Amino acid sequence: MGSGQVLGQAFALLRNVIVARMVTPADYGIASAFMVTVQLLESLSDLGTGTYVIQSPHGDDESTIDTAHAVNAFRAVINAIVLFGLAWPVSALFGIPEARWAFQCLALWPLLNGIAHLDLSRLQRQMRFHQAVTDEVASQAAALMLAWPLAYWLRDYSAILWLLLIQRLVATGASFLLAERPYRWGWNRTYVREMFAFGWPLIINGGLMYVIFQGDRLLIGASQHFSSRAYTLSDLGIYSVAAGFSTAAFLGGACISRKQHRRRGTLTQVNTPPVEKESDGLADANLRSSWTPGIHSRSSRDDILSSSPPCWSRALRHPRRAARSAPEKKSWRRCVSRATARVSRVRPGSATNRRGRSARRKA
């Protein structure tokens, strides 16, 4: 998955470099205004339905996928109408009234994005990522192959507009080709409420991320309205190229670093077992005998301590003190043994432990 993201970012960066060499900096600045506008609407309306399908316990149900399709389509229609209506004020904000038609055509981007097939997200629940990677790489490769011909033919910002629409069209079409289930719409009120409960914090996060990654470009493009020393569209184009290089380098380095950590086993994901109450009031746990890479590292031990019940944390840090100070020594000893078994990946009460206890009793 990380390699596919790096490859997709590399294709997108190379496409932007090709187009930037063929058009003027002012035209590239207008193209940057396109993405600033689209990302604003997408960030403020993204409920994370794809992530919901991946994480939901009933994400494999057809009713869940159909409901997510309907929610995405409804959101896409609303965004397309809003973007088409904002074409005039947005073009005036950036000082490019002649590009009003381009912002109106850009309304097709959220519409194409909203009808993409979400079965690729369902497949990721089964650790099958090659469909999503193929979808991303294929769309970016198609835009890359058409970058030079379109830029050479049009020689202005419209080349970037059509490349953005083509890339989104190929991504949506590939999602239908790679999906294993048919595309349908449905409506389940329970799932809709869950999607909104799941997604409203993502909308707030999306707004903050937009300010971080796109807010500077918005200020540069609209600086003529609030500053006497306004930046030009050429400045916005040059700044966007530089920001694209830095963002691609950051994302590529993050993916490579994450992959190296996974190879070394220093990144762990510890699942906290369900906790039940015993008759004596102390916490008991239904431990899972699953292999966790890097379990003996310091970071893994800290993860266990921070995500475990209080008795586990005290027992792991100070086992002898806990055993002496506890009013119920047998319960604390049982808690210590379970916590120790959690770290050593041996289930308490297993055949190995029973043989060890039998040997100690005989001795």
C-alpha positions in Angstrom: 0.0 0.0 0.0 2.8 2.4 0.9 4.7 1.6 -2.3 1.6 2.3 -4.4 1.1 5.7 -2.7 4.7 6.6 -3.3 4.4 5.6 -7.0 1.1 7.5 -7.4 2.7 10.6 -5.8 5.7 10.3 -8.1 3.5 10.1 -11.2 1.5 13.2 -10.1 4.6 15.1 -9.4 6.1 14.3 -12.8 2.8 15.2 -14.5 2.8 18.6 -12.7 6.5 19.2 -13.7 5.7 18.5 -17.4 2.7 20.8 -17.4 4.6 23.5 -15.5 7.3 23.5 -18.2 4.7 23.8 -21.0 2.5 26.6 -19.6 3.2 30.0 -18.0 3.5 30.4 -14.3 0.3 32.5 -14.3 -1.6 29.6 -16.0 -0.2 27.2 -13.4 -1.4 29.6 -10.7 -4.9 29.5 -12.1 -4.7 25.7 -12.1 -3.7 25.8 -8.4 -6.8 27.9 -7.7 -8.8 25.0 -9.2 -7.5 22.6 -6.6 -7.8 25.1 -3.7 -11.5 25.5 -4.5 -12.2 21.8 -5.0 -10.3 20.8 -1.8 -12.3 23.3 0.2 -15.6 21.7 -0.6 -14.3 18.2 -0.3 -12.7 18.8 3.1 -15.8 20.4 4.6 -18.1 17.6 3.5 -16.0 14.4 3.7 -17.7 12.0 6.1 -15.0 9.3 5.6 -17.4 6.7 4.2 -14.5 4.6 2.8 -12.8 4.5 6.2 -16.2 3.8 7.8 -16.6 0.7 5.6 -13.1 -0.5 6.5 -13.6 -0.1 10.3 -17.2 -0.8 10.8 -18.0 -4.3 12.2 -20.7 -4.7 9.5 -18.6 -3.3 6.7 -19.0 -6.5 4.7 -22.8 -6.2 4.6 -24.1 -5.2 1.2 -26.6 -2.8 2.8 -23.7 -0.9 4.4 -21.9 -0.5 1.0 -25.2 0.5 -0.8 -26.0 3.1 1.9 -22.5 4.5 1.7 -22.9 4.8 -2.1 -26.1 6.7 -1.7 -24.5 9.1 0.9 -21.5 9.7 -1.3 -23.7 10.4 -4.4 -25.9 12.8 -2.5 -22.9 14.6 -1.2 -21.4 14.7 -4.7 -24.5 16.3 -6.3 -24.6 19.0 -3.5 -20.9 19.8 -4.0 -21.2 19.9 -7.8 -24.2 22.4 -7.5 -22.4 24.5 -5.0 -19.2 24.6 -7.0 -21.0 25.5 -10.2 -22.8 28.3 -8.3 -19.6 29.6 -6.8 -17.8 29.8 -10.2 -18.5 33.6 -10.5 -17.5 34.7 -6.9 -14.5 32.4 -6.8 -13.2 33.6 -10.2 -13.6 37.1 -9.0 -11.8 36.3 -5.7 -8.7 35.1 -7.6 -9.0 37.9 -10.1 -9.6 35.6 -13.1 -13.1 36.3 -14.4 -12.1 34.9 -17.8 -11.7 31.5 -16.1 -15.3 31.3 -14.9 -16.2 28.6 -17.4 -13.3 26.5 -16.1 -14.7 26.6 -12.5 -18.1 25.6 -13.9 -16.5 22.6 -15.7 -14.6 21.8 -12.5 -18.0 20.9 -10.9 -17.7 17.5 -12.7 -14.7 16.6 -10.4 -16.8 16.1 -7.1 -19.5 14.4 -9.2 -17.1 11.8 -10.6 -15.5 11.4 -7.2 -18.8 10.8 -5.4 -19.9 7.9 -7.6 -16.7 5.8 -7.2 -17.2 2.2 -6.1 -16.6 1.6 -2.4 -16.0 -2.2 -2.8 -12.3 -1.4 -2.9 -12.6 -0.2 0.7 -14.4 -3.4 1.6 -11.6 -5.5 0.1 -9.1 -3.6 2.3 -10.8 -5.2 5.3 -9.5 -8.5 4.0 -6.0 -7.1 3.7 -6.3 -7.0 -0.1 -4.8 -3.7 -1.1 -3.7 -4.4 -4.6 -7.1 -3.2 -6.1 -6.9 0.2 -4.4 -3.2 0.5 -5.4 -4.0 -0.4 -9.0 -6.8 2.2 -9.0 -4.5 4.9 -7.8 -1.6 4.1 -10.0 -3.6 3.6 -13.1 -5.4 7.0 -12.8 -2.1 8.8 -12.2 -0.4 7.0 -15.0 -3.2 7.9 -17.5 -2.9 11.6 -16.5 0.8 11.4 -16.8 0.7 9.9 -20.4 -1.7 12.6 -21.5 0.2 15.5 -19.8 2.6 16.4 -22.6 0.1 16.1 -25.5 -2.6 18.2 -23.9 -0.1 20.8 -22.6 1.5 21.0 -26.1 -1.9 21.4 -27.7 -3.7 23.8 -25.4 -0.7 25.8 -23.9 -2.8 27.3 -21.1 -4.5 26.4 -17.8 -7.3 24.4 -19.5 -4.7 21.6 -20.0 -4.5 21.1 -16.2 -8.3 21.3 -15.9 -8.8 18.5 -18.4 -6.0 16.4 -16.8 -7.7 16.7 -13.4 -11.0 15.5 -14.9 -9.4 12.7 -16.8 -7.5 11.5 -13.8 -10.7 11.4 -11.7 -12.7 9.7 -14.5 -10.1 7.0 -14.9 -10.0 6.4 -11.1 -13.8 6.1 -10.9 -13.9 3.8 -13.9 -11.2 1.6 -12.6 -13.0 1.3 -9.2 -15.9 -0.3 -11.1 -13.7 -2.6 -13.1 -11.8 -3.8 -10.0 -14.9 -4.2 -7.7 -16.3 -7.7 -7.0 -19.8 -6.6 -6.1 -22.3 -4.6 -8.2 -22.8 -0.9 -7.7 -26.1 -0.2 -6.0 -27.8 2.5 -3.9 -29.5 1.8 -0.6 -30.7 3.6 2.4 -30.5 2.2 6.0 -31.2 4.8 8.6 -29.2 3.1 11.2 -26.1 3.0 9.0 -26.7 6.6 8.0 -26.7 7.8 11.6 -23.6 5.8 12.3 -21.8 7.3 9.2 -22.7 10.8 10.4 -21.6 10.0 14.0 -18.4 8.6 12.6 -17.7 11.4 10.1 -18.5 14.7 11.8 -15.1 14.8 13.6 -13.5 14.1 10.3 -15.1 17.2 8.9 -13.6 19.4 11.6 -10.2 17.6 11.0 -10.6 18.2 7.3 -11.1 21.9 7.8 -8.0 22.2 9.9 -6.0 20.2 7.5 -7.2 22.4 4.7 -6.0 25.4 6.5 -2.6 23.8 7.0 -2.0 22.5 3.5 -4.1 24.8 1.3 -4.6 28.0 3.4 -1.4 29.6 2.3 -2.2 29.2 -1.4 -5.7 30.6 -0.8 -4.1 33.7 0.9 -1.6 34.1 -1.9 -4.3 33.9 -4.6 -6.7 36.3 -2.9 -4.0 38.7 -1.6 -5.1 41.4 -4.0 -8.2 42.1 -1.9 -6.6 42.7 1.4 -3.0 43.8 0.7 -1.5 46.7 -1.2 1.5 44.6 -2.1 -0.5 41.7 -3.6 1.0 38.6 -5.0 0.3 37.6 -8.6 -0.9 34.4 -10.2 2.7 33.8 -11.3 3.8 33.9 -7.7 1.0 31.4 -6.8 2.1 29.1 -9.6 5.8 29.1 -8.5 4.8 28.6 -4.9 2.5 25.7 -5.8 5.3 23.9 -7.7 7.7 24.3 -4.7 5.0 23.2 -2.3 4.3 20.1 -4.5 7.9 19.1 -4.4 8.1 19.4 -0.6 4.8 17.6 0.0 5.8 14.7 -2.3 9.2 14.4 -0.5 7.5 14.4 2.9 4.9 11.8 1.9 7.6 9.6 0.3 9.8 9.8 3.3 7.0 9.0 5.6 6.0 5.9 3.6 9.6 4.6 3.4 10.1 5.2 7.1 6.9 3.4 8.1 7.9 0.4 5.9 11.3 0.2 7.5 9.8 0.3 11.0 7.5 -2.5 10.1 10.3 -4.6 8.8 12.2 -4.2 12.1 9.1 -4.9 14.1 9.1 -1.7 16.1 5.6 -0.6 15.0 3.1 -2.7 16.9 -0.6 -2.8 17.1 -1.7 -4.2 20.4 -5.4 -5.1 20.8 -6.8 -4.5 24.3 -8.7 -7.7 25.2 -12.2 -7.4 26.6 -12.3 -7.0 30.3 -14.8 -8.7 32.6 -15.5 -8.4 36.3 -14.8 -11.4 38.6 -16.6 -12.2 41.8 -13.9 -10.5 43.9 -14.2 -7.2 42.0 -10.8 -7.5 40.3 -10.4 -7.2 36.5 -10.0 -10.4 34.5 -9.2 -10.6 30.8 -9.9 -12.9 28.0 -6.4 -13.0 26.6 -5.7 -13.7 23.0 -2.8 -15.9 21.8 -2.0 -13.7 18.8 1.5 -13.1 17.6 2.6 -9.4 17.9 5.9 -8.3 16.3 8.3 -6.5 18.5 6.4 -7.5 21.7 9.6 -7.5 23.8 10.7 -4.0 22.7 10.4 -1.1 25.1 7.8 0.7 22.9 5.6 -2.4 22.8 5.8 -2.8 26.6 4.8 0.9 27.0 1.9 0.3 24.6 0.7 -2.6 26.8 1.0 -0.7 30.0 -0.9 2.3 28.6 -3.7 0.3 27.1 -4.1 -2.3 29.9 -6.4 -2.4 33.0 -5.0 -0.7 36.1 -4.1 -4.0 37.8 -2.1 -5.1 34.8 -0.1 -1.8 34.8 0.7 -2.0 38.5 1.5 -5.6 38.3 3.9 -5.2 35.4 5.7 -2.2 36.9 5.9 -3.4 40.5 4.9 -7.1 40.8 6.4 -7.8 44.2 5.1 -4.6 45.8 1.6 -5.2 44.3 1.6 -8.8 45.7 2.6 -7.6 49.2 0.2 -4.6 49.4 -2.9 -6.2 47.9 -5.5 -7.4 50.3 -6.2 -10.4 48.1 -2.8 -11.9 47.4 -4.2 -14.8 45.3 -6.1 -12.4 43.1 -3.0 -10.2 42.6 -0.8 -13.2 41.9 -3.3 -14.3 39.3 -3.2 -10.8 37.8 0.6 -10.8 37.8 0.7 -14.2 36.0 -1.8 -13.0 33.4 0.1 -9.8 32.8 3.4 -11.7 32.5 1.8 -14.1 30.1 0.6 -11.2 28.0 4.1 -10.0 27.5 5.6 -13.4 26.9 2.7 -14.4 24.5 1.9 -17.5 26.6 -1.8 -18.0 27.5 -2.2 -18.6 31.3 -3.7 -22.0 31.9 -2.2 -23.4 28.7 -0.6 -26.8 28.5 2.9 -25.3 28.9 2.0 -23.5 32.2 0.1 -26.5 33.5 3.2 -28.8 33.0 5.3 -26.1 34.7 3.0 -26.0 37.7 2.9 -29.7 37.9 6.6 -30.0 37.9 6.9 -27.4 40.7 4.4 -29.2 42.8 6.2 -32.5 42.5 9.5 -30.8 43.4 
